[in-house]
Amino acid sequence: MPFISKDDYLPPWFFRNTYVNTIYPSLRRTVPDLHYERERIDTPDGDFLDLDWATQGSDRLVVVLHGLESSAERGYIKGMIRRFFLEGWDGLGMNFRGCSGENNRLLRTYHIGETGDLDLVLQHALAKNQYREIALVGFSLGGNVVMKYLGEKGAQVYPEIKKAVAISVPCDVPSANAEFNKLKNWIYMYRFMSTLNPKMHEKAQRFPDQFQVSIPKPRNFGEFDGAFTAPVHGFASAEEYWKRNSSILFFPDIHIPTLLINAKDDTFLSPSCFPYELAEQSPYFHLMTPRYGGHCGFYTPGKRNVYWSEEQAWAFVAG
């Protein structure tokens, strides 16, 4: 019964406000002492993926996946890779298609349940014949991808992948989207739509024979996923897309130790994104639900520039 009930994250009082703890790290955090080397790999369907490596000749690798409309350049990704780098690990920040600063080649892009590209990246890393141990870390959308992937693989997961950590994950996508659509999250919704909608129109211009815009300016995920994500990626509707790609459905099939950290004050998450019963029943799935943290926040003061979530991820993987 691996449920973890620790609640030892107590940020400075101002960061006990969920909006401050979500927004401040997103806008202000930098990790200047971690440096990447970018590698581009081709995909079997004629597209590409950009991988950001931080290497030091290690035989251990942490692969970190970002959230919606983010990239491996964001502070929370570099911070996590840096925490492992300090312990002698190599790090790999995976940029989803169209998120590395350059549009991808195809109409299709990434989505909350697209696990094929992660598998391709892992095959690429393992082909180097260098890494005996790999840990996966995913944030938000990337965390859903990690846990869905592990459930899909089940007992057939690559033996080098030893542990995984997922942070701030809307693992029950339909209910999380209903929660996210509430007024309390309007500023986040506005920000996501401000980048998703232009990408949709850019795709329509490049691929007029494959895709036409049905809703010129989607206001929320329901409209956007119904107009773009679902039809482009082969789903009948936004609702089908959400339901089929909810990682919570795959938790019982995970066969390596996996930790989910979801803050109780995360306004992106619904009650079902805190699956206590599954954690109590599973020999592999662990759950931490600190009172504070916001969404991908967990701000921690100090000169080391290491956040609480990074310490927990490292302790879980190293333990």
C-alpha positions as CSV (number, residue, x, y, z in Angstrom):
1,M,0.0,0.0,0.0
2,P,2.3,2.8,-1.2
3,F,0.1,5.8,-0.6
4,I,2.3,8.6,0.8
5,S,0.5,11.1,3.0
6,K,3.5,13.5,3.6
7,D,2.5,17.2,3.7
8,D,5.7,18.9,4.5
9,Y,5.6,21.7,1.9
10,L,5.1,25.0,3.6
11,P,6.0,27.9,1.4
12,P,6.4,31.5,2.5
13,W,2.9,32.9,3.4
14,F,2.5,34.9,0.1
15,F,3.1,31.7,-1.9
16,R,0.3,29.9,0.0
17,N,-1.9,31.8,-2.5
18,T,-2.4,29.3,-5.4
19,Y,-2.3,31.9,-8.1
20,V,1.0,33.4,-6.8
21,N,2.6,30.0,-6.6
22,T,1.4,29.1,-10.1
23,I,2.2,32.3,-11.9
24,Y,5.3,33.6,-10.2
25,P,7.6,30.6,-11.0
26,S,6.1,30.4,-14.5
27,L,7.0,34.0,-15.3
28,R,10.1,34.7,-13.2
29,R,12.1,31.5,-12.6
30,T,15.4,31.1,-14.5
31,V,17.9,28.3,-14.3
32,P,21.0,30.0,-15.8
33,D,23.5,27.3,-14.8
34,L,22.1,24.5,-16.9
35,H,23.1,24.4,-20.5
36,Y,21.5,22.4,-23.3
37,E,22.7,20.9,-26.5
38,R,19.9,20.5,-29.0
39,E,19.4,17.4,-31.2
40,R,16.8,17.0,-33.8
41,I,15.5,13.5,-34.7
42,D,13.2,12.5,-37.5
43,T,10.0,10.6,-36.8
44,P,8.8,7.7,-39.0
45,D,5.9,9.8,-40.3
46,G,8.1,12.5,-41.7
47,D,8.1,15.0,-38.8
48,F,10.8,15.9,-36.3
49,L,11.3,16.2,-32.5
50,D,13.7,18.5,-30.9
51,L,15.5,17.2,-27.8
52,D,17.4,19.3,-25.4
53,W,20.3,17.4,-23.7
54,A,22.3,18.3,-20.6
55,T,25.1,15.6,-20.5
56,Q,28.1,14.8,-18.4
57,G,28.9,11.2,-19.5
58,S,26.6,9.5,-17.0
59,D,25.0,6.1,-17.4
60,R,21.8,7.4,-15.7
61,L,19.3,9.6,-17.5
62,V,16.2,11.6,-16.5
63,V,13.8,12.4,-19.3
64,V,11.5,15.4,-18.5
65,L,8.2,16.3,-20.3
66,H,6.6,19.7,-20.3
67,G,3.0,20.8,-20.1
68,L,0.6,22.3,-22.6
69,E,2.1,25.0,-24.8
70,S,5.3,25.0,-22.9
71,S,8.8,23.7,-23.8
72,A,12.0,22.3,-22.4
73,E,13.3,25.8,-22.0
74,R,10.9,26.6,-19.2
75,G,12.2,27.0,-15.6
76,Y,10.4,24.1,-14.1
77,I,11.8,21.7,-16.8
78,K,15.4,23.0,-16.4
79,G,15.1,23.1,-12.7
80,M,14.1,19.4,-12.6
81,I,16.9,18.4,-14.9
82,R,19.4,20.5,-12.9
83,R,18.4,18.7,-9.7
84,F,19.3,15.3,-11.2
85,F,22.4,16.8,-13.0
86,L,23.7,17.8,-9.6
87,E,23.6,14.1,-8.6
88,G,25.6,13.1,-11.7
89,W,22.7,12.3,-14.0
90,D,22.4,13.3,-17.6
91,G,19.1,15.1,-18.5
92,L,16.9,15.2,-21.6
93,G,14.1,17.7,-22.1
94,M,11.7,16.5,-24.7
95,N,9.9,19.2,-26.7
96,F,6.6,18.1,-28.1
97,R,5.9,18.6,-31.8
98,G,5.5,22.3,-32.5
99,C,6.8,23.4,-29.1
100,S,10.5,23.9,-29.6
101,G,10.3,27.3,-31.3
102,E,9.6,26.0,-34.8
103,N,6.4,24.7,-36.4
104,N,6.4,20.9,-37.0
105,R,6.0,19.7,-40.6
106,L,2.7,17.9,-40.4
107,L,-0.9,18.8,-39.7
108,R,-0.9,16.6,-36.6
109,T,0.8,17.9,-33.4
110,Y,0.9,16.7,-29.8
111,H,-1.9,16.0,-27.4
112,I,-2.5,14.9,-23.8
113,G,-2.4,11.2,-24.6
114,E,0.1,11.0,-27.4
115,T,2.6,8.4,-26.2
116,G,4.2,7.3,-29.5
117,D,6.7,10.2,-29.6
118,L,7.8,9.5,-26.0
119,D,8.5,5.9,-27.0
120,L,10.5,7.0,-30.0
121,V,12.6,9.3,-27.8
122,L,13.2,6.5,-25.3
123,Q,14.3,4.2,-28.1
124,H,16.6,6.8,-29.4
125,A,18.2,7.3,-25.9
126,L,18.5,3.6,-25.4
127,A,20.1,3.1,-28.8
128,K,23.1,5.0,-27.5
129,N,23.9,1.9,-25.4
130,Q,25.0,4.2,-22.6
131,Y,22.1,4.4,-20.1
132,R,21.5,1.6,-17.6
133,E,18.9,3.6,-15.6
134,I,16.3,6.0,-16.8
135,A,13.7,8.0,-14.8
136,L,10.7,9.7,-16.4
137,V,9.3,13.0,-15.0
138,G,6.3,14.8,-16.5
139,F,4.5,18.0,-15.7
140,S,0.7,18.5,-16.3
141,L,0.0,17.3,-19.8
142,G,3.5,15.7,-19.9
143,G,2.7,13.9,-16.7
144,N,-0.5,12.5,-18.1
145,V,1.6,11.3,-21.1
146,V,4.1,9.6,-18.8
147,M,1.6,7.8,-16.7
148,K,-0.6,6.7,-19.7
149,Y,2.6,5.5,-21.4
150,L,3.6,3.4,-18.5
151,G,0.1,1.9,-18.2
152,E,0.1,1.1,-21.9
153,K,3.5,-0.6,-21.6
154,G,2.6,-2.5,-18.4
155,A,5.0,-5.3,-17.6
156,Q,6.6,-4.7,-21.0
157,V,8.2,-1.4,-20.1
158,Y,11.8,-1.1,-21.0
159,P,13.8,-2.6,-18.1
160,E,16.1,0.5,-18.0
161,I,13.1,2.6,-16.9
162,K,13.2,2.2,-13.2
163,K,10.9,5.0,-11.7
164,A,8.7,7.8,-12.8
165,V,7.3,11.0,-11.3
166,A,4.3,13.1,-12.5
167,I,3.5,16.5,-11.2
168,S,0.3,18.6,-11.4
169,V,-1.5,16.2,-13.6
170,P,-5.2,16.4,-14.7
171,C,-5.3,12.6,-14.8
172,D,-9.1,12.5,-15.2
173,V,-9.3,14.8,-18.2
174,P,-13.1,15.3,-18.6
175,S,-13.6,16.4,-15.0
176,A,-10.4,18.4,-15.0
177,N,-11.5,20.3,-18.1
178,A,-14.9,21.0,-16.5
179,E,-13.0,22.4,-13.4
180,F,-10.6,24.4,-15.6
181,N,-13.5,26.0,-17.4
182,K,-14.7,27.8,-14.3
183,L,-14.3,31.5,-13.8
184,K,-11.4,31.1,-11.3
185,N,-9.2,30.0,-14.2
186,W,-10.1,32.5,-16.8
187,I,-6.6,34.1,-16.9
188,Y,-5.0,30.7,-17.6
189,M,-7.6,29.8,-20.2
190,Y,-7.0,33.1,-22.0
191,R,-3.3,32.5,-22.1
192,F,-3.6,29.0,-23.5
193,M,-6.1,30.1,-26.2
194,S,-3.8,33.0,-27.1
195,T,-1.3,30.5,-28.4
196,L,-3.4,27.6,-29.4
197,N,-5.7,29.5,-31.7
198,P,-3.0,31.0,-33.8
199,K,-1.4,27.6,-34.2
200,M,-4.7,26.2,-35.4
201,H,-5.1,28.9,-38.0
202,E,-1.5,28.4,-39.1
203,K,-2.2,24.7,-39.7
204,A,-5.4,25.6,-41.7
205,Q,-3.3,27.9,-44.0
206,R,-0.6,25.3,-44.6
207,F,-3.0,22.3,-45.0
208,P,-6.2,23.7,-46.6
209,D,-7.0,20.3,-48.2
210,Q,-6.8,18.5,-44.9
211,F,-8.2,20.9,-42.4
212,Q,-10.7,23.8,-42.3
213,V,-11.4,25.9,-39.3
214,S,-14.9,25.4,-38.0
215,I,-14.7,27.7,-34.9
216,P,-12.6,30.8,-35.8
217,K,-11.8,31.7,-32.2
218,P,-12.3,28.9,-29.6
219,R,-12.8,30.2,-26.1
220,N,-12.0,27.0,-24.2
221,F,-10.7,23.5,-24.4
222,G,-14.1,22.1,-25.4
223,E,-14.3,24.3,-28.4
224,F,-10.6,24.0,-29.4
225,D,-10.4,20.2,-29.0
226,G,-13.7,19.8,-30.8
227,A,-12.6,22.0,-33.7
228,F,-8.9,20.9,-33.9
229,T,-7.4,18.3,-31.6
230,A,-10.1,15.6,-32.0
231,P,-10.6,15.7,-35.8
232,V,-6.9,16.1,-36.6
233,H,-5.9,13.2,-34.3
234,G,-8.7,10.8,-35.2
235,F,-11.2,11.2,-32.4
236,A,-14.9,11.6,-32.9
237,S,-15.3,14.5,-30.4
238,A,-13.6,16.4,-27.7
239,E,-15.3,14.2,-25.1
240,E,-14.0,11.0,-26.7
241,Y,-10.5,12.5,-26.9
242,W,-10.6,13.4,-23.2
243,K,-12.0,10.1,-22.0
244,R,-9.7,7.8,-24.0
245,N,-6.6,9.7,-23.0
246,S,-7.2,10.1,-19.2
247,S,-4.1,8.5,-17.6
248,I,-6.2,7.5,-14.5
249,L,-7.6,4.7,-16.6
250,F,-4.1,3.2,-17.0
251,F,-2.9,3.5,-13.4
252,P,-3.8,-0.2,-12.5
253,D,-1.5,-1.4,-15.3
254,I,1.6,0.6,-14.2
255,H,4.4,-1.8,-13.3
256,I,7.2,0.4,-12.0
257,P,7.2,2.7,-9.0
258,T,5.5,5.9,-10.0
259,L,4.8,9.0,-7.9
260,L,2.0,11.5,-8.6
261,I,2.3,14.9,-6.8
262,N,-0.9,16.9,-7.0
263,A,-1.4,20.0,-4.8
264,K,-4.7,20.3,-3.1
265,D,-4.9,24.0,-4.1
266,D,-4.3,23.3,-7.8
267,T,-7.2,25.1,-9.5
268,F,-6.6,23.1,-12.7
269,L,-7.6,19.8,-11.0
270,S,-10.9,18.2,-10.1
271,P,-11.5,16.0,-7.0
272,S,-11.1,12.8,-9.1
273,C,-7.5,13.9,-9.9
274,F,-6.6,12.9,-6.3
275,P,-7.0,9.1,-6.7
276,Y,-6.4,8.0,-3.1
277,E,-8.1,4.6,-3.4
278,L,-6.0,3.7,-6.4
279,A,-2.8,4.5,-4.5
280,E,-3.9,2.5,-1.6
281,Q,-4.6,-0.6,-3.8
282,S,-1.6,-0.4,-6.2
283,P,1.8,-1.9,-5.4
284,Y,3.4,0.7,-7.7
285,F,1.4,3.9,-7.8
286,H,2.3,6.4,-5.1
287,L,0.5,9.7,-4.3
288,M,1.4,12.9,-2.6
289,T,-1.2,15.7,-2.1
290,P,0.4,18.7,-0.3
291,R,-1.9,21.4,0.8
292,Y,-0.1,24.1,-1.2
293,G,1.8,24.2,-4.5
294,G,-0.5,25.6,-7.1
295,H,-0.1,24.2,-10.7
296,C,3.5,23.3,-11.4
297,G,4.5,25.8,-8.8
298,F,6.0,24.6,-5.5
299,Y,8.1,27.7,-5.1
300,T,10.9,27.3,-2.6
301,P,13.2,30.2,-1.5
302,G,16.9,29.8,-1.1
303,K,20.2,30.2,-2.8
304,R,20.2,26.6,-4.3
305,N,17.3,27.4,-6.7
306,V,15.9,24.0,-6.0
307,Y,12.1,23.7,-5.6
308,W,10.3,21.3,-3.2
309,S,8.8,19.3,-6.1
310,E,12.3,18.7,-7.4
311,E,13.6,17.5,-4.1
312,Q,10.6,15.1,-3.8
313,A,11.2,13.7,-7.3
314,W,14.9,13.2,-6.6
315,A,14.2,11.5,-3.2
316,F,11.6,9.2,-4.8
317,V,13.9,8.2,-7.7
318,A,17.0,7.8,-5.5
319,G,15.2,6.0,-2.7
